[in-house]
Amino acid sequence: MNTPRTGALILIALLLQGFLYAADLKNRSTSASGQFIIYCDDKDLRGRVVIFAEEVKERVLRILKERDDWDMPVLITLDPAIPGKTEPGVNLALIHNPGGGKVEINVRIGDDPALIHLQKHIIRALLLEIAYRDRPPDPRTPIVDAPWWITEGLIQTIRRRDGQLTTDVFKSIADRSKLPPLDKFITQPPLQLNNISNEVDRACALCLLEALLALPNGPENLTRYIRDWPAYHRDPVGGLTHHFPVLAESEKSLSKWWTLQLARFADSERWQGLTLEQTDRELTTLLDLQIAVDKTGRTERYPIADFEKYLPKPGAKQTLRATQTALIALSARANPLFRPIITDYEQITALLIAGKTKDLPARITAAETYRKKLTQRMALITDYLNWYEATQPTGRNGVFDEYLRSTKAAQPKPPAPPDPRITEYLDTLEKEFEPLIPPGTQPPGGAAMR
């Protein structure tokens, strides 16, 4: 039962709430879609952030191919940093109450506003809203951010589509065979924004995001993955294979798919690919294995067929793993005729790594035989084309001359010019009938006659 004192306190609280609301109303702006509400005393900054937030949202929705069906608003508060206090620059939180939820971004702006990386936190807020839109958070369970690599992947995808990225980082990864395993990559902690060493992880996040988008129903499945992330955040690989069934065949196929995607990104600028000769030359180099034979690091070279000699060596498996990765990378830009051969050698290296050498001599011999036959036949074709080009006449041979003459003769002739006597007669008639037309009137044809 409410006492008079309690009622008075409630009234005072309501009045204070109305006063604070009125004060906030003077210093806030709402975006065009209504989802973003910006609180800031600087009117110009507030306006720029409103526009920027909507632009980021539009880009994210376009990448995910999602409609603008937001449910929770995003409140962004911009305040100057407090001198002498080491407060966090940005604090993001999801707040839910019986009346609905909201995402809050509280920003403390210091001397360099660029250090805030507001784009990243707007994307985090958008993904958080998608994940909890139809899932009121359990008070006993902590709120989980969307996967860090999706946030970073979206940032880098936007930059790439704006022409701000190159493939240099991917090339460095492929050249050094530093391909991070997928399970370790997507379970590692979020990146530190200002750490230059994280450029490789940002590049891999871009690669993974765009590779998933390119799969069948990629954008739809990725959005479902984001929505279900609170349920799958402890098993990110399981959630990935659940929402992308094409990746769920086996752990080996998932690892191979990931390696191939990195290799393709590394060579995405080499859209023309390698010639037959270039592919054969690179394959020959890869199949000449350089293996460490003792603990001092001394190496010796072995052809891949001499596995009985090099498999006992201490550095054999490490070299074979690097060779397998390089073969996958080569297949992404190899001449199409050579890709089955490269795939065969990649499978051979996998068997060698596993120590399964049964029937390998015959398989290596078959692959090498097929490779030699292919290069020989292509050389014969090249020689024939060169001979044909050199022996054929370069001028006209007259085969089509008769056809051209008959075609020209069959073309309709232009009409003869009109008889000048007819033209003179028509002019005379026009002059004779001119008085019959009253001045200022139009003839039946519409235009006045002279």
C-alpha positions as CSV (number, residue, x, y, z in Angstrom):
1,M,0.0,0.0,0.0
2,N,1.4,3.4,-1.0
3,T,1.8,6.0,1.7
4,P,1.5,9.8,0.9
5,R,5.3,10.0,1.3
6,T,5.8,7.2,-1.2
7,G,3.4,8.9,-3.7
8,A,5.3,12.1,-3.3
9,L,8.6,10.4,-4.1
10,I,7.1,8.8,-7.2
11,L,5.8,12.2,-8.3
12,I,9.2,13.7,-7.8
13,A,10.9,10.9,-9.7
14,L,8.5,11.3,-12.6
15,L,9.1,15.1,-12.7
16,L,12.9,14.5,-12.7
17,Q,12.5,11.9,-15.4
18,G,10.5,14.4,-17.5
19,F,13.1,17.1,-16.9
20,L,16.0,14.8,-17.9
21,Y,14.1,13.7,-21.0
22,A,13.5,17.4,-22.0
23,A,17.2,18.1,-21.4
24,D,18.2,15.1,-23.5
25,L,15.8,16.1,-26.2
26,K,17.8,19.3,-26.8
27,N,21.0,17.5,-27.3
28,R,20.1,14.5,-29.4
29,S,19.5,13.6,-33.0
30,T,17.7,10.6,-34.5
31,S,18.8,8.9,-37.7
32,A,16.7,8.5,-40.8
33,S,15.8,4.9,-40.0
34,G,15.1,5.7,-36.4
35,Q,17.4,3.1,-35.1
36,F,20.3,5.4,-34.1
37,I,19.8,8.1,-31.4
38,I,22.9,10.2,-30.9
39,Y,23.4,12.2,-27.7
40,C,26.1,14.9,-27.9
41,D,26.4,18.6,-27.0
42,D,28.2,19.3,-30.3
43,K,25.5,19.7,-32.9
44,D,27.8,19.4,-35.9
45,L,29.5,16.3,-34.5
46,R,26.1,14.8,-33.7
47,G,24.9,15.3,-37.3
48,R,28.0,13.7,-38.8
49,V,27.7,10.7,-36.5
50,V,24.0,10.3,-37.4
51,I,24.9,10.1,-41.1
52,F,27.9,7.9,-40.6
53,A,26.0,5.4,-38.5
54,E,23.3,5.0,-41.2
55,E,26.0,4.6,-43.9
56,V,27.7,1.8,-42.0
57,K,24.4,0.1,-41.4
58,E,23.5,0.3,-45.1
59,R,26.8,-1.2,-46.1
60,V,26.5,-4.1,-43.5
61,L,22.9,-4.9,-44.6
62,R,24.0,-4.9,-48.2
63,I,26.8,-7.4,-47.6
64,L,24.5,-9.7,-45.6
65,K,21.6,-9.1,-48.1
66,E,19.3,-8.3,-45.2
67,R,16.3,-6.1,-44.9
68,D,16.2,-3.2,-42.4
69,D,14.0,-5.1,-39.8
70,W,15.6,-3.7,-36.7
71,D,13.8,-4.0,-33.3
72,M,16.2,-2.5,-30.7
73,P,17.5,1.1,-31.0
74,V,21.2,1.9,-30.7
75,L,21.9,4.8,-28.4
76,I,25.3,6.5,-28.9
77,T,26.5,9.0,-26.3
78,L,29.5,11.1,-27.2
79,D,31.3,12.8,-24.3
80,P,34.7,14.4,-24.0
81,A,37.3,12.4,-22.1
82,I,37.8,13.4,-18.5
83,P,41.4,14.7,-18.0
84,G,43.5,12.5,-15.7
85,K,41.1,9.5,-15.8
86,T,41.9,6.3,-17.6
87,E,38.4,5.4,-18.5
88,P,37.7,3.0,-21.5
89,G,37.3,4.9,-24.7
90,V,34.2,3.0,-25.7
91,N,31.8,0.9,-23.7
92,L,29.1,-1.2,-25.5
93,A,26.2,-2.8,-23.6
94,L,22.9,-4.5,-24.3
95,I,20.2,-3.4,-21.9
96,H,16.9,-5.3,-21.7
97,N,13.8,-4.5,-19.7
98,P,10.1,-5.6,-19.8
99,G,9.4,-2.8,-22.3
100,G,12.1,-3.9,-24.8
101,G,15.8,-3.8,-25.3
102,K,18.4,-1.3,-26.5
103,V,22.1,-1.2,-27.4
104,E,24.1,1.5,-25.8
105,I,27.5,2.8,-27.0
106,N,29.1,5.2,-24.6
107,V,32.1,7.0,-26.1
108,R,34.7,9.1,-24.4
109,I,36.5,11.2,-27.1
110,G,40.1,12.2,-26.4
111,D,42.6,14.3,-28.4
112,D,42.5,11.9,-31.4
113,P,38.9,10.8,-32.2
114,A,40.2,8.4,-34.8
115,L,41.5,6.1,-32.0
116,I,37.8,5.4,-31.1
117,H,37.2,3.4,-34.3
118,L,33.5,4.2,-34.1
119,Q,32.8,2.1,-37.3
120,K,33.8,-1.1,-35.5
121,H,31.6,-0.4,-32.5
122,I,28.6,0.5,-34.7
123,I,29.0,-2.9,-36.5
124,R,29.3,-4.6,-33.1
125,A,26.1,-3.0,-32.1
126,L,24.3,-4.0,-35.3
127,L,25.4,-7.6,-34.9
128,L,24.4,-7.7,-31.3
129,E,21.0,-6.4,-32.2
130,I,20.6,-9.1,-34.8
131,A,21.7,-11.8,-32.4
132,Y,19.3,-10.8,-29.6
133,R,16.5,-9.3,-31.6
134,D,14.2,-12.3,-31.0
135,R,16.1,-13.7,-28.0
136,P,15.6,-11.7,-24.7
137,P,18.9,-12.2,-22.8
138,D,18.9,-14.4,-19.7
139,P,19.9,-12.3,-16.7
140,R,22.0,-15.2,-15.4
141,T,23.9,-15.5,-18.7
142,P,26.4,-12.9,-19.8
143,I,25.8,-11.1,-23.1
144,V,28.2,-12.4,-25.9
145,D,29.4,-10.2,-28.7
146,A,29.2,-11.5,-32.3
147,P,32.4,-13.3,-33.5
148,W,35.3,-10.9,-33.7
149,W,36.2,-12.2,-37.1
150,I,32.8,-11.3,-38.5
151,T,33.1,-7.8,-37.3
152,E,36.6,-7.5,-38.6
153,G,35.6,-9.2,-41.9
154,L,32.8,-6.7,-42.4
155,I,35.2,-3.8,-41.8
156,Q,37.8,-5.2,-44.3
157,T,35.1,-6.1,-46.8
158,I,33.8,-2.5,-46.8
159,R,37.4,-1.3,-47.3
160,R,38.1,-3.8,-50.1
161,R,35.0,-2.8,-52.0
162,D,36.0,0.8,-51.7
163,G,39.4,-0.1,-53.3
164,Q,41.4,0.4,-50.1
165,L,43.0,-3.0,-49.8
166,T,45.5,-5.1,-51.8
167,T,46.4,-8.8,-51.6
168,D,50.0,-8.2,-50.4
169,V,49.2,-9.7,-46.9
170,F,47.7,-12.8,-48.5
171,K,50.7,-13.3,-50.7
172,S,53.0,-13.1,-47.7
173,I,50.9,-15.7,-45.9
174,A,51.0,-18.1,-48.9
175,D,54.7,-17.5,-49.7
176,R,55.7,-18.3,-46.1
177,S,53.2,-21.1,-45.7
178,K,51.9,-19.5,-42.5
179,L,48.3,-20.6,-42.8
180,P,46.5,-20.4,-39.4
181,P,44.3,-23.5,-38.7
182,L,40.7,-22.5,-39.0
183,D,39.6,-23.9,-35.5
184,K,42.4,-21.9,-33.8
185,F,41.8,-18.8,-35.9
186,I,38.0,-18.4,-35.1
187,T,38.5,-19.2,-31.4
188,Q,41.3,-16.8,-30.6
189,P,40.6,-13.6,-28.6
190,P,39.5,-10.4,-30.3
191,L,42.2,-8.3,-32.0
192,Q,43.9,-5.3,-30.5
193,L,43.0,-2.5,-32.9
194,N,46.4,-0.7,-32.9
195,N,48.6,-3.8,-33.1
196,I,50.3,-4.0,-36.5
197,S,51.0,-7.7,-36.0
198,N,47.3,-8.4,-36.3
199,E,47.2,-7.4,-40.0
200,V,47.5,-11.1,-40.9
201,D,44.4,-11.9,-38.8
202,R,42.4,-9.1,-40.3
203,A,43.3,-10.4,-43.8
204,C,42.2,-13.9,-42.8
205,A,38.9,-12.5,-41.3
206,L,38.2,-10.8,-44.7
207,C,39.1,-14.1,-46.5
208,L,36.8,-16.2,-44.3
209,L,33.9,-13.8,-44.4
210,E,33.9,-13.5,-48.2
211,A,34.5,-17.2,-48.7
212,L,31.4,-17.9,-46.6
213,L,29.4,-15.3,-48.5
214,A,30.4,-17.1,-51.8
215,L,29.0,-20.4,-50.7
216,P,25.4,-21.5,-51.6
217,N,23.0,-19.3,-49.7
218,G,26.0,-17.7,-48.1
219,P,24.5,-14.4,-46.9
220,E,21.4,-16.0,-45.5
221,N,23.4,-18.8,-43.7
222,L,25.8,-16.2,-42.3
223,T,23.0,-14.1,-40.9
224,R,21.5,-17.2,-39.3
225,Y,24.9,-18.0,-37.8
226,I,24.9,-14.5,-36.2
227,R,21.4,-14.9,-34.9
228,D,22.3,-18.2,-33.3
229,W,25.7,-17.1,-32.0
230,P,24.6,-16.9,-28.3
231,A,23.8,-20.6,-28.5
232,Y,27.0,-21.6,-30.4
233,H,29.6,-19.2,-29.0
234,R,31.2,-22.1,-27.0
235,D,31.5,-24.2,-30.2
236,P,32.2,-21.8,-33.1
237,V,33.4,-24.6,-35.5
238,G,30.3,-26.7,-34.8
239,G,28.1,-23.6,-35.4
240,L,29.9,-22.9,-38.6
241,T,29.4,-26.4,-40.0
242,H,25.8,-26.5,-38.8
243,H,24.9,-23.3,-40.7
244,F,27.1,-24.2,-43.7
245,P,26.3,-27.9,-44.4
246,V,28.7,-27.9,-47.4
247,L,31.6,-27.6,-44.9
248,A,30.4,-30.4,-42.6
249,E,31.7,-33.4,-44.6
250,S,34.9,-33.9,-42.5
251,E,37.5,-32.0,-40.5
252,K,39.9,-32.7,-43.3
253,S,37.7,-31.2,-46.0
254,L,37.0,-28.1,-43.8
255,S,40.8,-27.6,-43.3
256,K,41.4,-28.1,-47.1
257,W,38.6,-25.6,-48.0
258,W,40.1,-23.0,-45.6
259,T,43.6,-23.5,-47.1
260,L,42.3,-23.2,-50.6
261,Q,40.4,-20.0,-49.8
262,L,43.5,-18.3,-48.4
263,A,45.5,-19.4,-51.5
264,R,42.9,-18.0,-53.9
265,F,42.8,-14.7,-52.1
266,A,46.6,-14.6,-52.2
267,D,46.4,-14.9,-56.0
268,S,43.2,-12.9,-56.6
269,E,45.1,-10.3,-58.6
270,R,46.6,-12.9,-60.9
271,W,43.3,-13.4,-62.7
272,Q,45.0,-14.7,-65.9
273,G,46.6,-17.6,-64.2
274,L,49.8,-19.5,-65.2
275,T,50.6,-20.9,-68.6
276,L,51.2,-24.6,-69.0
277,E,55.0,-24.1,-69.0
278,Q,54.9,-21.9,-65.9
279,T,52.7,-24.4,-64.0
280,D,55.0,-27.3,-65.0
281,R,58.0,-25.4,-63.9
282,E,56.6,-24.5,-60.5
283,L,55.3,-28.0,-59.9
284,T,58.8,-29.4,-60.7
285,T,60.3,-27.1,-58.0
286,L,57.7,-28.1,-55.4
287,L,58.3,-31.9,-56.0
288,D,62.0,-31.4,-55.4
289,L,61.9,-31.7,-51.6
290,Q,64.5,-29.9,-49.4
291,I,64.5,-31.8,-46.1
292,A,66.4,-31.3,-42.9
293,V,68.4,-34.5,-42.3
294,D,69.8,-33.8,-38.8
295,K,69.4,-31.6,-35.7
296,T,71.9,-29.0,-37.0
297,G,69.5,-28.0,-39.8
298,R,71.5,-29.4,-42.6
299,T,69.3,-30.1,-45.6
300,E,69.4,-32.5,-48.6
301,R,67.2,-32.6,-51.7
302,Y,65.0,-35.6,-52.6
303,P,62.6,-36.2,-55.4
304,I,59.1,-37.0,-54.0
305,A,59.3,-40.6,-55.3
306,D,62.3,-41.4,-53.0
307,F,60.1,-41.4,-49.8
308,E,61.8,-44.5,-48.4
309,K,65.0,-42.4,-48.1
310,Y,63.6,-39.2,-46.7
311,L,60.6,-40.2,-44.5
312,P,62.9,-41.3,-41.6
313,K,64.6,-37.9,-41.7
314,P,63.6,-35.5,-38.8
315,G,62.4,-32.7,-41.1
316,A,60.4,-34.9,-43.5
317,K,56.9,-34.2,-42.2
318,Q,57.4,-30.5,-41.8
319,T,58.6,-30.2,-45.4
320,L,55.7,-32.4,-46.7
321,R,53.1,-30.2,-44.9
322,A,54.6,-27.1,-46.4
323,T,54.6,-28.8,-49.8
324,Q,51.0,-29.8,-49.5
325,T,50.0,-26.2,-48.6
326,A,52.0,-24.9,-51.6
327,L,50.4,-27.4,-53.9
328,I,46.9,-26.2,-52.9
329,A,48.0,-22.6,-53.5
330,L,49.4,-23.6,-56.9
331,S,46.2,-25.2,-57.9
332,A,44.3,-21.9,-57.5
333,R,46.3,-20.3,-60.3
334,A,47.6,-23.2,-62.3
335,N,46.7,-23.9,-65.9
336,P,43.4,-25.8,-65.8
337,L,44.8,-28.8,-67.6
338,F,47.3,-29.3,-64.8
339,R,44.9,-29.1,-61.9
340,P,44.0,-32.8,-61.8
341,I,47.8,-33.6,-61.6
342,I,48.4,-31.1,-58.8
343,T,45.4,-32.5,-56.9
344,D,46.9,-36.0,-57.3
345,Y,50.2,-34.9,-55.9
346,E,48.5,-33.0,-53.0
347,Q,46.8,-36.3,-52.1
348,I,50.1,-38.1,-52.3
349,T,51.7,-35.7,-49.9
350,A,48.8,-36.2,-47.5
351,L,49.4,-40.0,-47.6
352,L,53.1,-39.5,-47.0
353,I,52.4,-37.2,-44.0
354,A,50.1,-40.0,-42.6
355,G,52.8,-42.6,-43.2
356,K,50.5,-44.5,-45.6
357,T,52.9,-45.6,-48.4
358,K,51.1,-48.7,-49.7
359,D,50.8,-48.5,-53.5
360,L,52.4,-45.0,-53.6
361,P,55.1,-45.9,-56.1
362,A,52.6,-46.9,-58.7
363,R,50.5,-43.8,-58.0
364,I,53.5,-41.5,-58.3
365,T,54.5,-43.2,-61.5
366,A,51.0,-42.9,-63.0
367,A,50.9,-39.2,-62.1
368,E,54.3,-38.5,-63.6
369,T,53.5,-40.5,-66.8
370,Y,50.2,-38.5,-67.2
371,R,52.1,-35.3,-66.7
372,K,54.8,-36.1,-69.3
373,K,52.1,-37.1,-71.9
374,L,50.2,-33.9,-71.3
375,T,53.3,-31.7,-71.8
376,Q,54.3,-33.7,-74.9
377,R,50.9,-33.4,-76.5
378,M,50.7,-29.7,-75.7
379,A,54.1,-29.2,-77.3
380,L,53.0,-31.1,-80.4
381,I,49.8,-28.9,-80.6
382,T,51.9,-25.7,-80.2
383,D,54.3,-26.9,-82.9
384,Y,51.5,-27.6,-85.3
385,L,49.8,-24.2,-84.7
386,N,53.2,-22.5,-85.3
387,W,53.7,-24.5,-88.5
388,Y,50.2,-23.8,-89.7
389,E,50.5,-20.0,-89.1
390,A,53.9,-19.9,-90.8
391,T,52.8,-21.9,-94.0
392,Q,49.4,-20.2,-94.7
393,P,49.3,-17.3,-97.2
394,T,48.8,-13.9,-95.5
395,G,47.0,-12.2,-98.5
396,R,43.6,-12.8,-100.2
397,N,43.2,-16.2,-101.8
398,G,40.2,-15.3,-104.0
399,V,37.9,-18.1,-102.6
400,F,35.2,-15.6,-101.7
401,D,35.7,-13.1,-104.5
402,E,32.8,-14.6,-106.6
403,Y,30.5,-14.6,-103.6
404,L,31.3,-10.9,-102.9
405,R,30.6,-10.0,-106.5
406,S,27.2,-11.7,-106.6
407,T,26.3,-10.2,-103.2
408,K,27.1,-6.7,-104.5
409,A,25.1,-7.3,-107.7
410,A,22.1,-8.4,-105.7
411,Q,22.0,-5.3,-103.6
412,P,19.1,-2.9,-104.5
413,K,20.0,0.1,-106.5
414,P,19.2,3.6,-105.2
415,P,16.0,5.2,-106.7
416,A,16.4,7.5,-109.7
417,P,16.0,11.2,-109.1
418,P,12.5,12.6,-109.8
419,D,11.7,14.0,-113.2
420,P,12.2,17.9,-113.0
421,R,9.1,18.4,-115.2
422,I,6.9,16.8,-112.4
423,T,8.5,19.1,-109.8
424,E,7.9,22.2,-112.0
425,Y,4.2,21.1,-112.5
426,L,3.6,20.8,-108.8
427,D,5.1,24.2,-108.1
428,T,2.7,25.7,-110.7
429,L,-0.3,24.1,-109.1
430,E,0.7,25.4,-105.7
431,K,0.8,28.9,-107.0
432,E,-2.5,28.7,-108.7
433,F,-4.4,27.4,-105.7
434,E,-2.7,29.7,-103.1
435,P,-5.5,32.5,-103.3
436,L,-8.2,29.9,-102.3
437,I,-6.7,29.7,-98.8
438,P,-7.8,32.6,-96.6
439,P,-5.0,34.5,-94.9
440,G,-4.0,33.2,-91.4
441,T,-5.8,29.8,-91.7
442,Q,-4.2,26.4,-91.7
443,P,-4.6,23.9,-94.5
444,P,-5.9,20.4,-93.7
445,G,-2.3,19.1,-93.4
446,G,-1.6,21.4,-90.4
447,A,1.3,23.6,-91.8
448,A,0.6,26.9,-93.5
449,M,1.5,26.9,-97.2
450,R,3.6,29.6,-98.7
